[in-house]
Amino acid sequence: MGAIGEQVHTKFKLFTGALDKSGNIGPLAADVAAWAKGAKAAPKSIGVEFVESSKKLILSVGYRDDEKPYGIKLTSAKVGSVGKLDAAELTKLEKAMGDAATKHKNVICHELYVTDANELFIVVMAHD
């Protein structure tokens, strides 16, 4: 495992796009991966927000450009609906998040977003 200093970053790239019909990030995932490859970036983090007024997602990638670049893959999956957010529901959502993450190798980070239908999605960024 690398040193924490390799994770530190101060550069960001923003993307925006509509969710697909199922609520997933859709074509935005390919746009981000293509940018990372073309920019020769070393992505370190993501941030995601669903903007209800425009029905679009805004996604940020935190990255470094002073180290060896690598490919990434973004995927999203519905992990449940947001309701009471009590301890029992949080436990259920945590398990669903873990199940979604185990479908990928080399997970770098994750982010969550809630749609206007109160559906909770996880976005996973992994090495590709």
C-alpha positions in Angstrom: 0.0 0.0 0.0 1.3 3.4 -0.9 2.0 6.4 1.4 -0.9 8.7 2.2 1.0 11.5 0.5 0.3 9.9 -2.8 -3.4 10.4 -2.3 -3.1 14.2 -1.6 -4.4 16.3 -4.5 -5.5 19.8 -5.3 -6.6 19.6 -9.0 -10.2 19.0 -10.0 -12.1 18.4 -13.2 -15.9 18.9 -13.4 -18.4 16.9 -15.5 -22.2 17.1 -15.8 -24.8 15.0 -17.4 -28.3 13.5 -17.1 -28.9 10.2 -15.4 -30.0 7.3 -17.6 -33.6 6.0 -17.3 -32.7 3.7 -14.5 -31.1 6.5 -12.4 -27.5 5.5 -13.1 -24.7 7.8 -14.3 -24.9 6.4 -17.8 -22.7 7.9 -20.5 -21.0 10.2 -18.0 -18.9 7.2 -16.8 -17.3 6.8 -20.2 -16.7 10.6 -20.5 -14.8 10.6 -17.2 -12.7 7.6 -18.1 -11.8 9.1 -21.5 -10.8 12.4 -20.0 -8.5 10.6 -17.4 -6.8 8.7 -20.2 -6.4 11.7 -22.5 -5.3 14.1 -19.7 -2.8 11.5 -18.5 -4.2 12.0 -15.0 -3.9 10.0 -11.8 -7.4 10.3 -10.3 -7.6 10.2 -6.6 -11.2 11.0 -5.6 -14.7 11.8 -6.9 -17.5 14.0 -5.7 -21.1 13.6 -6.9 -24.2 15.7 -6.5 -27.6 15.3 -8.1 -29.1 18.8 -8.8 -32.8 18.4 -8.6 -33.7 21.7 -10.4 -31.9 20.6 -13.6 -32.2 16.9 -13.1 -28.5 16.6 -13.8 -25.5 15.1 -12.0 -22.4 17.2 -11.3 -19.3 15.0 -10.8 -15.9 16.1 -9.8 -12.6 14.2 -10.1 -9.7 15.1 -7.9 -6.5 14.2 -9.5 -2.7 14.6 -9.8 -0.7 15.2 -12.9 2.7 14.8 -11.4 2.8 11.1 -11.2 2.3 8.1 -13.5 -1.2 8.2 -15.0 -3.6 5.2 -14.9 -7.0 4.3 -16.3 -10.2 4.4 -14.3 -13.7 3.0 -14.6 -16.8 4.5 -13.0 -19.9 2.5 -12.3 -23.0 3.3 -10.4 -25.6 1.1 -8.7 -28.8 1.6 -6.8 -28.3 0.5 -3.2 -31.8 1.4 -1.9 -34.3 4.0 -1.1 -33.8 6.8 1.5 -36.5 6.7 4.1 -36.1 7.0 7.9 -32.4 6.8 7.9 -32.5 5.1 11.3 -29.9 2.6 12.4 -31.6 -0.4 10.8 -31.9 1.3 7.4 -28.3 2.5 7.6 -27.1 -1.0 8.2 -29.1 -2.3 5.3 -27.7 0.5 3.0 -24.1 -0.2 4.2 -24.4 -3.8 3.3 -25.8 -2.9 -0.2 -22.9 -0.5 -0.7 -20.4 -3.2 0.3 -22.1 -5.7 -2.0 -21.9 -3.2 -4.9 -18.2 -2.5 -4.2 -17.2 -6.1 -4.1 -18.3 -6.4 -7.8 -15.2 -4.4 -8.7 -11.5 -4.9 -8.4 -9.1 -2.2 -7.2 -11.7 0.3 -5.9 -10.1 3.7 -5.3 -13.1 5.5 -3.8 -16.8 5.9 -3.8 -19.5 8.6 -3.6 -23.2 8.6 -3.1 -26.1 10.5 -4.6 -29.8 10.6 -4.0 -32.2 11.1 -6.9 -35.4 13.2 -6.8 -37.3 9.9 -6.2 -35.2 9.3 -3.0 -33.2 6.5 -4.5 -29.7 6.1 -3.1 -27.0 5.3 -5.7 -23.3 4.5 -5.1 -20.7 5.6 -7.7 -17.5 3.5 -7.5 -14.2 4.6 -9.1 -11.8 1.7 -9.7 -8.5 1.2 -11.5 -9.1 0.0 -15.0 
